[in-house]
Amino acid sequence: MILVIKVNKFELHDGEFVRSITQLLKNFKVVHYKDLKKSDLDKSDKAILCGTALKDNEFIKDVNKFFWLKNYDKPVLGICAGMEIIGKVFDCYLEKVTEIGMIKIKTIKKNILFDKKFEAYSLHNYSVNKSKSIDVIAKSDKCISAIKVKNKEIYGVLFHPEVRNNEIINNFNIH
């Protein structure tokens, strides 16, 4: 079972940031990060941290609620805000970088999610900086666009593969 973790403040955003992911999955459970229990994590095989709207940054104040990522030994995919959360948990700083619309992504390190140059849909105000805890696996012209936590199967993508590039979620799902 894939645990789909909502980080959005408003249920109105569920259609855009949650259902667009769950429609690509078969066996999943959706939980808001504030309602997440250890039993949810124990029962899951993988987790996806969803994105949220540009002005919904409440999750940053609650980054300590995501420290379970440090001990979670199963694959994780963080999308947009999910990547920002992963970055914060693993010692990155957030940098102000806005990208809205279609952008070009260049893969710079081999990974299970993608392996080439491609276009993706972005909608974010922040990216992460480099840290000793992560590998940068893709960049846009402006910023780091994808990361992998060293020695873990935890990935973050700043763009939205649920909008375009569904194969990235499928690749995460099958590996």
PyMOL CGO cylinders between C-alpha atoms (Angstrom):
from pymol import cmd
from pymol.cgo import CYLINDER

trace = [
    CYLINDER, 0.00, 0.00, 0.00, 1.23, 3.47, -0.89, 0.3, 1, 1, 1, 1, 1, 1,
    CYLINDER, 1.23, 3.47, -0.89, 0.66, 6.08, 1.78, 0.3, 1, 1, 1, 1, 1, 1,
    CYLINDER, 0.66, 6.08, 1.78, -0.30, 9.37, 0.09, 0.3, 1, 1, 1, 1, 1, 1,
    CYLINDER, -0.30, 9.37, 0.09, 0.39, 12.22, 2.50, 0.3, 1, 1, 1, 1, 1, 1,
    CYLINDER, 0.39, 12.22, 2.50, -1.43, 15.50, 1.99, 0.3, 1, 1, 1, 1, 1, 1,
    CYLINDER, -1.43, 15.50, 1.99, 0.38, 18.66, 3.01, 0.3, 1, 1, 1, 1, 1, 1,
    CYLINDER, 0.38, 18.66, 3.01, -2.20, 21.13, 1.76, 0.3, 1, 1, 1, 1, 1, 1,
    CYLINDER, -2.20, 21.13, 1.76, -4.10, 23.33, 4.15, 0.3, 1, 1, 1, 1, 1, 1,
    CYLINDER, -4.10, 23.33, 4.15, -7.39, 23.43, 2.21, 0.3, 1, 1, 1, 1, 1, 1,
    CYLINDER, -7.39, 23.43, 2.21, -9.48, 20.47, 1.04, 0.3, 1, 1, 1, 1, 1, 1,
    CYLINDER, -9.48, 20.47, 1.04, -10.28, 22.50, -2.06, 0.3, 1, 1, 1, 1, 1, 1,
    CYLINDER, -10.28, 22.50, -2.06, -6.72, 21.71, -3.22, 0.3, 1, 1, 1, 1, 1, 1,
    CYLINDER, -6.72, 21.71, -3.22, -7.21, 17.93, -2.93, 0.3, 1, 1, 1, 1, 1, 1,
    CYLINDER, -7.21, 17.93, -2.93, -8.38, 17.61, -6.53, 0.3, 1, 1, 1, 1, 1, 1,
    CYLINDER, -8.38, 17.61, -6.53, -5.31, 19.32, -7.92, 0.3, 1, 1, 1, 1, 1, 1,
    CYLINDER, -5.31, 19.32, -7.92, -2.61, 17.94, -5.63, 0.3, 1, 1, 1, 1, 1, 1,
    CYLINDER, -2.61, 17.94, -5.63, -3.94, 14.63, -4.26, 0.3, 1, 1, 1, 1, 1, 1,
    CYLINDER, -3.94, 14.63, -4.26, -6.55, 13.06, -6.57, 0.3, 1, 1, 1, 1, 1, 1,
    CYLINDER, -6.55, 13.06, -6.57, -4.37, 13.66, -9.62, 0.3, 1, 1, 1, 1, 1, 1,
    CYLINDER, -4.37, 13.66, -9.62, -1.84, 11.33, -7.93, 0.3, 1, 1, 1, 1, 1, 1,
    CYLINDER, -1.84, 11.33, -7.93, -4.24, 8.74, -6.49, 0.3, 1, 1, 1, 1, 1, 1,
    CYLINDER, -4.24, 8.74, -6.49, -5.89, 8.23, -9.88, 0.3, 1, 1, 1, 1, 1, 1,
    CYLINDER, -5.89, 8.23, -9.88, -2.54, 6.77, -11.01, 0.3, 1, 1, 1, 1, 1, 1,
    CYLINDER, -2.54, 6.77, -11.01, -2.37, 4.29, -8.09, 0.3, 1, 1, 1, 1, 1, 1,
    CYLINDER, -2.37, 4.29, -8.09, -4.23, 1.09, -7.25, 0.3, 1, 1, 1, 1, 1, 1,
    CYLINDER, -4.23, 1.09, -7.25, -3.58, 0.41, -3.57, 0.3, 1, 1, 1, 1, 1, 1,
    CYLINDER, -3.58, 0.41, -3.57, -3.27, 3.58, -1.49, 0.3, 1, 1, 1, 1, 1, 1,
    CYLINDER, -3.27, 3.58, -1.49, -4.38, 5.39, 1.64, 0.3, 1, 1, 1, 1, 1, 1,
    CYLINDER, -4.38, 5.39, 1.64, -4.60, 9.19, 1.89, 0.3, 1, 1, 1, 1, 1, 1,
    CYLINDER, -4.60, 9.19, 1.89, -3.70, 10.87, 5.19, 0.3, 1, 1, 1, 1, 1, 1,
    CYLINDER, -3.70, 10.87, 5.19, -3.07, 14.52, 6.10, 0.3, 1, 1, 1, 1, 1, 1,
    CYLINDER, -3.07, 14.52, 6.10, 0.37, 14.95, 7.68, 0.3, 1, 1, 1, 1, 1, 1,
    CYLINDER, 0.37, 14.95, 7.68, -1.18, 16.28, 10.89, 0.3, 1, 1, 1, 1, 1, 1,
    CYLINDER, -1.18, 16.28, 10.89, -3.19, 13.04, 11.23, 0.3, 1, 1, 1, 1, 1, 1,
    CYLINDER, -3.19, 13.04, 11.23, -0.34, 10.67, 10.34, 0.3, 1, 1, 1, 1, 1, 1,
    CYLINDER, -0.34, 10.67, 10.34, 0.14, 7.78, 12.78, 0.3, 1, 1, 1, 1, 1, 1,
    CYLINDER, 0.14, 7.78, 12.78, 3.04, 5.39, 13.24, 0.3, 1, 1, 1, 1, 1, 1,
    CYLINDER, 3.04, 5.39, 13.24, 0.67, 2.54, 12.31, 0.3, 1, 1, 1, 1, 1, 1,
    CYLINDER, 0.67, 2.54, 12.31, 0.06, 4.22, 8.91, 0.3, 1, 1, 1, 1, 1, 1,
    CYLINDER, 0.06, 4.22, 8.91, 3.80, 4.25, 8.27, 0.3, 1, 1, 1, 1, 1, 1,
    CYLINDER, 3.80, 4.25, 8.27, 4.23, 0.66, 9.50, 0.3, 1, 1, 1, 1, 1, 1,
    CYLINDER, 4.23, 0.66, 9.50, 1.46, -0.64, 7.19, 0.3, 1, 1, 1, 1, 1, 1,
    CYLINDER, 1.46, -0.64, 7.19, 2.74, 1.20, 4.11, 0.3, 1, 1, 1, 1, 1, 1,
    CYLINDER, 2.74, 1.20, 4.11, 5.13, -0.10, 1.48, 0.3, 1, 1, 1, 1, 1, 1,
    CYLINDER, 5.13, -0.10, 1.48, 5.97, 3.37, 0.13, 0.3, 1, 1, 1, 1, 1, 1,
    CYLINDER, 5.97, 3.37, 0.13, 4.94, 6.98, 0.66, 0.3, 1, 1, 1, 1, 1, 1,
    CYLINDER, 4.94, 6.98, 0.66, 4.24, 9.99, -1.54, 0.3, 1, 1, 1, 1, 1, 1,
    CYLINDER, 4.24, 9.99, -1.54, 4.33, 13.51, -0.12, 0.3, 1, 1, 1, 1, 1, 1,
    CYLINDER, 4.33, 13.51, -0.12, 1.98, 15.66, -2.22, 0.3, 1, 1, 1, 1, 1, 1,
    CYLINDER, 1.98, 15.66, -2.22, 2.41, 19.24, -3.30, 0.3, 1, 1, 1, 1, 1, 1,
    CYLINDER, 2.41, 19.24, -3.30, 0.24, 22.23, -2.45, 0.3, 1, 1, 1, 1, 1, 1,
    CYLINDER, 0.24, 22.23, -2.45, -0.66, 25.71, -3.67, 0.3, 1, 1, 1, 1, 1, 1,
    CYLINDER, -0.66, 25.71, -3.67, 1.95, 28.46, -4.05, 0.3, 1, 1, 1, 1, 1, 1,
    CYLINDER, 1.95, 28.46, -4.05, 0.78, 30.45, -1.02, 0.3, 1, 1, 1, 1, 1, 1,
    CYLINDER, 0.78, 30.45, -1.02, 0.18, 27.43, 1.22, 0.3, 1, 1, 1, 1, 1, 1,
    CYLINDER, 0.18, 27.43, 1.22, 3.44, 27.11, 3.16, 0.3, 1, 1, 1, 1, 1, 1,
    CYLINDER, 3.44, 27.11, 3.16, 2.01, 26.12, 6.54, 0.3, 1, 1, 1, 1, 1, 1,
    CYLINDER, 2.01, 26.12, 6.54, 3.81, 22.75, 6.35, 0.3, 1, 1, 1, 1, 1, 1,
    CYLINDER, 3.81, 22.75, 6.35, 7.19, 24.51, 6.69, 0.3, 1, 1, 1, 1, 1, 1,
    CYLINDER, 7.19, 24.51, 6.69, 6.27, 25.55, 10.24, 0.3, 1, 1, 1, 1, 1, 1,
    CYLINDER, 6.27, 25.55, 10.24, 5.58, 21.88, 10.97, 0.3, 1, 1, 1, 1, 1, 1,
    CYLINDER, 5.58, 21.88, 10.97, 8.69, 20.36, 9.40, 0.3, 1, 1, 1, 1, 1, 1,
    CYLINDER, 8.69, 20.36, 9.40, 9.37, 18.50, 12.68, 0.3, 1, 1, 1, 1, 1, 1,
    CYLINDER, 9.37, 18.50, 12.68, 6.25, 16.41, 11.93, 0.3, 1, 1, 1, 1, 1, 1,
    CYLINDER, 6.25, 16.41, 11.93, 8.20, 14.93, 9.00, 0.3, 1, 1, 1, 1, 1, 1,
    CYLINDER, 8.20, 14.93, 9.00, 11.28, 13.79, 10.94, 0.3, 1, 1, 1, 1, 1, 1,
    CYLINDER, 11.28, 13.79, 10.94, 9.90, 10.24, 10.65, 0.3, 1, 1, 1, 1, 1, 1,
    CYLINDER, 9.90, 10.24, 10.65, 11.54, 10.35, 7.19, 0.3, 1, 1, 1, 1, 1, 1,
    CYLINDER, 11.54, 10.35, 7.19, 14.95, 9.92, 8.84, 0.3, 1, 1, 1, 1, 1, 1,
    CYLINDER, 14.95, 9.92, 8.84, 13.99, 6.44, 10.12, 0.3, 1, 1, 1, 1, 1, 1,
    CYLINDER, 13.99, 6.44, 10.12, 11.56, 5.38, 7.39, 0.3, 1, 1, 1, 1, 1, 1,
    CYLINDER, 11.56, 5.38, 7.39, 13.29, 2.60, 5.46, 0.3, 1, 1, 1, 1, 1, 1,
    CYLINDER, 13.29, 2.60, 5.46, 10.83, 2.43, 2.57, 0.3, 1, 1, 1, 1, 1, 1,
    CYLINDER, 10.83, 2.43, 2.57, 10.74, 4.39, -0.71, 0.3, 1, 1, 1, 1, 1, 1,
    CYLINDER, 10.74, 4.39, -0.71, 9.39, 7.94, -0.65, 0.3, 1, 1, 1, 1, 1, 1,
    CYLINDER, 9.39, 7.94, -0.65, 8.55, 10.36, -3.45, 0.3, 1, 1, 1, 1, 1, 1,
    CYLINDER, 8.55, 10.36, -3.45, 8.14, 14.01, -2.51, 0.3, 1, 1, 1, 1, 1, 1,
    CYLINDER, 8.14, 14.01, -2.51, 6.42, 16.19, -5.09, 0.3, 1, 1, 1, 1, 1, 1,
    CYLINDER, 6.42, 16.19, -5.09, 6.99, 19.98, -5.03, 0.3, 1, 1, 1, 1, 1, 1,
    CYLINDER, 6.99, 19.98, -5.03, 6.25, 20.86, -1.36, 0.3, 1, 1, 1, 1, 1, 1,
    CYLINDER, 6.25, 20.86, -1.36, 7.15, 17.23, -0.67, 0.3, 1, 1, 1, 1, 1, 1,
    CYLINDER, 7.15, 17.23, -0.67, 10.65, 17.84, -2.05, 0.3, 1, 1, 1, 1, 1, 1,
    CYLINDER, 10.65, 17.84, -2.05, 10.94, 21.00, 0.02, 0.3, 1, 1, 1, 1, 1, 1,
    CYLINDER, 10.94, 21.00, 0.02, 10.02, 18.98, 3.13, 0.3, 1, 1, 1, 1, 1, 1,
    CYLINDER, 10.02, 18.98, 3.13, 12.56, 16.26, 2.30, 0.3, 1, 1, 1, 1, 1, 1,
    CYLINDER, 12.56, 16.26, 2.30, 15.20, 18.93, 1.75, 0.3, 1, 1, 1, 1, 1, 1,
    CYLINDER, 15.20, 18.93, 1.75, 14.47, 20.59, 5.10, 0.3, 1, 1, 1, 1, 1, 1,
    CYLINDER, 14.47, 20.59, 5.10, 14.52, 17.26, 6.97, 0.3, 1, 1, 1, 1, 1, 1,
    CYLINDER, 14.52, 17.26, 6.97, 17.84, 16.35, 5.36, 0.3, 1, 1, 1, 1, 1, 1,
    CYLINDER, 17.84, 16.35, 5.36, 19.70, 19.61, 6.07, 0.3, 1, 1, 1, 1, 1, 1,
    CYLINDER, 19.70, 19.61, 6.07, 18.93, 21.73, 3.00, 0.3, 1, 1, 1, 1, 1, 1,
    CYLINDER, 18.93, 21.73, 3.00, 17.91, 25.37, 3.06, 0.3, 1, 1, 1, 1, 1, 1,
    CYLINDER, 17.91, 25.37, 3.06, 15.04, 26.65, 0.98, 0.3, 1, 1, 1, 1, 1, 1,
    CYLINDER, 15.04, 26.65, 0.98, 15.98, 29.22, -1.64, 0.3, 1, 1, 1, 1, 1, 1,
    CYLINDER, 15.98, 29.22, -1.64, 13.52, 31.61, -3.25, 0.3, 1, 1, 1, 1, 1, 1,
    CYLINDER, 13.52, 31.61, -3.25, 13.13, 30.46, -6.86, 0.3, 1, 1, 1, 1, 1, 1,
    CYLINDER, 13.13, 30.46, -6.86, 9.84, 30.78, -8.71, 0.3, 1, 1, 1, 1, 1, 1,
    CYLINDER, 9.84, 30.78, -8.71, 9.03, 28.62, -11.72, 0.3, 1, 1, 1, 1, 1, 1,
    CYLINDER, 9.03, 28.62, -11.72, 5.52, 28.47, -13.13, 0.3, 1, 1, 1, 1, 1, 1,
    CYLINDER, 5.52, 28.47, -13.13, 4.56, 26.58, -16.26, 0.3, 1, 1, 1, 1, 1, 1,
    CYLINDER, 4.56, 26.58, -16.26, 6.48, 24.26, -18.54, 0.3, 1, 1, 1, 1, 1, 1,
    CYLINDER, 6.48, 24.26, -18.54, 10.22, 24.06, -17.88, 0.3, 1, 1, 1, 1, 1, 1,
    CYLINDER, 10.22, 24.06, -17.88, 13.09, 22.02, -19.25, 0.3, 1, 1, 1, 1, 1, 1,
    CYLINDER, 13.09, 22.02, -19.25, 14.62, 19.49, -16.87, 0.3, 1, 1, 1, 1, 1, 1,
    CYLINDER, 14.62, 19.49, -16.87, 18.06, 17.95, -17.36, 0.3, 1, 1, 1, 1, 1, 1,
    CYLINDER, 18.06, 17.95, -17.36, 18.89, 14.67, -15.65, 0.3, 1, 1, 1, 1, 1, 1,
    CYLINDER, 18.89, 14.67, -15.65, 22.39, 14.86, -14.17, 0.3, 1, 1, 1, 1, 1, 1,
    CYLINDER, 22.39, 14.86, -14.17, 22.54, 11.62, -12.17, 0.3, 1, 1, 1, 1, 1, 1,
    CYLINDER, 22.54, 11.62, -12.17, 21.13, 8.18, -12.93, 0.3, 1, 1, 1, 1, 1, 1,
    CYLINDER, 21.13, 8.18, -12.93, 18.00, 7.33, -10.97, 0.3, 1, 1, 1, 1, 1, 1,
    CYLINDER, 18.00, 7.33, -10.97, 14.87, 5.13, -11.09, 0.3, 1, 1, 1, 1, 1, 1,
    CYLINDER, 14.87, 5.13, -11.09, 12.44, 7.94, -11.92, 0.3, 1, 1, 1, 1, 1, 1,
    CYLINDER, 12.44, 7.94, -11.92, 13.70, 9.37, -15.25, 0.3, 1, 1, 1, 1, 1, 1,
    CYLINDER, 13.70, 9.37, -15.25, 16.79, 9.32, -17.43, 0.3, 1, 1, 1, 1, 1, 1,
    CYLINDER, 16.79, 9.32, -17.43, 16.81, 12.08, -20.00, 0.3, 1, 1, 1, 1, 1, 1,
    CYLINDER, 16.81, 12.08, -20.00, 16.05, 15.71, -20.74, 0.3, 1, 1, 1, 1, 1, 1,
    CYLINDER, 16.05, 15.71, -20.74, 12.32, 16.41, -20.63, 0.3, 1, 1, 1, 1, 1, 1,
    CYLINDER, 12.32, 16.41, -20.63, 9.75, 19.12, -20.09, 0.3, 1, 1, 1, 1, 1, 1,
    CYLINDER, 9.75, 19.12, -20.09, 7.75, 19.24, -16.87, 0.3, 1, 1, 1, 1, 1, 1,
    CYLINDER, 7.75, 19.24, -16.87, 5.09, 21.40, -15.29, 0.3, 1, 1, 1, 1, 1, 1,
    CYLINDER, 5.09, 21.40, -15.29, 6.34, 23.49, -12.37, 0.3, 1, 1, 1, 1, 1, 1,
    CYLINDER, 6.34, 23.49, -12.37, 4.47, 25.58, -9.83, 0.3, 1, 1, 1, 1, 1, 1,
    CYLINDER, 4.47, 25.58, -9.83, 6.75, 26.58, -6.96, 0.3, 1, 1, 1, 1, 1, 1,
    CYLINDER, 6.75, 26.58, -6.96, 8.33, 29.51, -5.14, 0.3, 1, 1, 1, 1, 1, 1,
    CYLINDER, 8.33, 29.51, -5.14, 11.23, 27.66, -3.50, 0.3, 1, 1, 1, 1, 1, 1,
    CYLINDER, 11.23, 27.66, -3.50, 13.90, 25.11, -4.25, 0.3, 1, 1, 1, 1, 1, 1,
    CYLINDER, 13.90, 25.11, -4.25, 16.50, 23.46, -2.04, 0.3, 1, 1, 1, 1, 1, 1,
    CYLINDER, 16.50, 23.46, -2.04, 20.24, 24.04, -1.91, 0.3, 1, 1, 1, 1, 1, 1,
    CYLINDER, 20.24, 24.04, -1.91, 22.87, 21.31, -1.97, 0.3, 1, 1, 1, 1, 1, 1,
    CYLINDER, 22.87, 21.31, -1.97, 23.67, 19.49, 1.25, 0.3, 1, 1, 1, 1, 1, 1,
    CYLINDER, 23.67, 19.49, 1.25, 25.88, 16.58, 2.31, 0.3, 1, 1, 1, 1, 1, 1,
    CYLINDER, 25.88, 16.58, 2.31, 22.74, 14.46, 2.79, 0.3, 1, 1, 1, 1, 1, 1,
    CYLINDER, 22.74, 14.46, 2.79, 21.39, 14.60, -0.77, 0.3, 1, 1, 1, 1, 1, 1,
    CYLINDER, 21.39, 14.60, -0.77, 22.40, 13.94, -4.34, 0.3, 1, 1, 1, 1, 1, 1,
    CYLINDER, 22.40, 13.94, -4.34, 21.14, 16.34, -6.99, 0.3, 1, 1, 1, 1, 1, 1,
    CYLINDER, 21.14, 16.34, -6.99, 19.66, 14.20, -9.77, 0.3, 1, 1, 1, 1, 1, 1,
    CYLINDER, 19.66, 14.20, -9.77, 18.13, 16.88, -12.03, 0.3, 1, 1, 1, 1, 1, 1,
    CYLINDER, 18.13, 16.88, -12.03, 18.18, 20.63, -12.61, 0.3, 1, 1, 1, 1, 1, 1,
    CYLINDER, 18.18, 20.63, -12.61, 16.30, 23.27, -14.54, 0.3, 1, 1, 1, 1, 1, 1,
    CYLINDER, 16.30, 23.27, -14.54, 17.95, 26.43, -15.82, 0.3, 1, 1, 1, 1, 1, 1,
    CYLINDER, 17.95, 26.43, -15.82, 17.09, 28.13, -12.51, 0.3, 1, 1, 1, 1, 1, 1,
    CYLINDER, 17.09, 28.13, -12.51, 17.44, 25.56, -9.75, 0.3, 1, 1, 1, 1, 1, 1,
    CYLINDER, 17.44, 25.56, -9.75, 17.70, 22.03, -8.41, 0.3, 1, 1, 1, 1, 1, 1,
    CYLINDER, 17.70, 22.03, -8.41, 14.66, 20.16, -9.72, 0.3, 1, 1, 1, 1, 1, 1,
    CYLINDER, 14.66, 20.16, -9.72, 15.11, 16.68, -8.25, 0.3, 1, 1, 1, 1, 1, 1,
    CYLINDER, 15.11, 16.68, -8.25, 17.02, 15.10, -5.39, 0.3, 1, 1, 1, 1, 1, 1,
    CYLINDER, 17.02, 15.10, -5.39, 17.73, 11.72, -3.82, 0.3, 1, 1, 1, 1, 1, 1,
    CYLINDER, 17.73, 11.72, -3.82, 18.64, 11.29, -0.18, 0.3, 1, 1, 1, 1, 1, 1,
    CYLINDER, 18.64, 11.29, -0.18, 21.99, 9.49, 0.10, 0.3, 1, 1, 1, 1, 1, 1,
    CYLINDER, 21.99, 9.49, 0.10, 21.74, 5.88, 1.32, 0.3, 1, 1, 1, 1, 1, 1,
    CYLINDER, 21.74, 5.88, 1.32, 17.91, 5.93, 1.15, 0.3, 1, 1, 1, 1, 1, 1,
    CYLINDER, 17.91, 5.93, 1.15, 15.26, 5.46, -1.50, 0.3, 1, 1, 1, 1, 1, 1,
    CYLINDER, 15.26, 5.46, -1.50, 13.84, 8.92, -0.83, 0.3, 1, 1, 1, 1, 1, 1,
    CYLINDER, 13.84, 8.92, -0.83, 13.34, 11.11, -3.89, 0.3, 1, 1, 1, 1, 1, 1,
    CYLINDER, 13.34, 11.11, -3.89, 12.06, 14.62, -4.36, 0.3, 1, 1, 1, 1, 1, 1,
    CYLINDER, 12.06, 14.62, -4.36, 10.91, 16.33, -7.54, 0.3, 1, 1, 1, 1, 1, 1,
    CYLINDER, 10.91, 16.33, -7.54, 10.11, 20.04, -7.57, 0.3, 1, 1, 1, 1, 1, 1,
    CYLINDER, 10.11, 20.04, -7.57, 7.88, 19.76, -10.63, 0.3, 1, 1, 1, 1, 1, 1,
    CYLINDER, 7.88, 19.76, -10.63, 4.48, 18.03, -10.87, 0.3, 1, 1, 1, 1, 1, 1,
    CYLINDER, 4.48, 18.03, -10.87, 4.65, 14.61, -12.58, 0.3, 1, 1, 1, 1, 1, 1,
    CYLINDER, 4.65, 14.61, -12.58, 0.94, 14.12, -11.82, 0.3, 1, 1, 1, 1, 1, 1,
    CYLINDER, 0.94, 14.12, -11.82, 0.20, 16.93, -14.30, 0.3, 1, 1, 1, 1, 1, 1,
    CYLINDER, 0.20, 16.93, -14.30, 2.62, 15.84, -17.00, 0.3, 1, 1, 1, 1, 1, 1,
    CYLINDER, 2.62, 15.84, -17.00, 5.14, 12.97, -16.88, 0.3, 1, 1, 1, 1, 1, 1,
    CYLINDER, 5.14, 12.97, -16.88, 2.89, 10.40, -15.17, 0.3, 1, 1, 1, 1, 1, 1,
    CYLINDER, 2.89, 10.40, -15.17, 5.54, 7.80, -16.01, 0.3, 1, 1, 1, 1, 1, 1,
    CYLINDER, 5.54, 7.80, -16.01, 7.64, 9.20, -13.15, 0.3, 1, 1, 1, 1, 1, 1,
    CYLINDER, 7.64, 9.20, -13.15, 4.97, 8.21, -10.63, 0.3, 1, 1, 1, 1, 1, 1,
    CYLINDER, 4.97, 8.21, -10.63, 4.59, 4.86, -12.40, 0.3, 1, 1, 1, 1, 1, 1,
    CYLINDER, 4.59, 4.86, -12.40, 8.37, 4.28, -12.23, 0.3, 1, 1, 1, 1, 1, 1,
    CYLINDER, 8.37, 4.28, -12.23, 8.32, 5.05, -8.50, 0.3, 1, 1, 1, 1, 1, 1,
    CYLINDER, 8.32, 5.05, -8.50, 5.36, 2.72, -8.08, 0.3, 1, 1, 1, 1, 1, 1,
    CYLINDER, 5.36, 2.72, -8.08, 6.98, -0.28, -9.79, 0.3, 1, 1, 1, 1, 1, 1,
    CYLINDER, 6.98, -0.28, -9.79, 10.47, -0.01, -8.26, 0.3, 1, 1, 1, 1, 1, 1,
]
cmd.load_cgo(trace, "trace")
